[in-house]
Amino acid sequence: MDDSMPAPRKRRHVFCWIFLAIQAMFVVLVITGIASASGQATESGRAGVSVDVLVIVFLWLAVTVVFGVTRLVLRATRRR
């Protein structure tokens, strides 16, 4: 038996878990933002909540794109 080769290390998927945690955080933010609209009595209050939720969704999209590009760059550098 040849002991010169070390056993392959199990890959940690830290990036994936961080990504999923951030996605879960944004889901909670959107749900709480929508739920806060139920207490608004006026149309302007509900419109304000709609704008807030829209800002959260756009921020969610931007963070997801940044994470996706970062993952692509990291995978490309590991293959070299």
C-alpha angles and dihedrals in degrees: 000000000000113000096179093094114072119224113267113262120239110249116242115220098207094141091054093050092048089049092050092047091053091047090052090050091054091048089054091048093052093046093049090046092053092044091053089061091068091071094053113103099187132065091235091055092052091046090053091052090049090054090048092052090047091053090050091051093050090048088049090053092048093050091048092052091049091050091047093051090046091052092050092050093048092049091049093052093048093055094059 
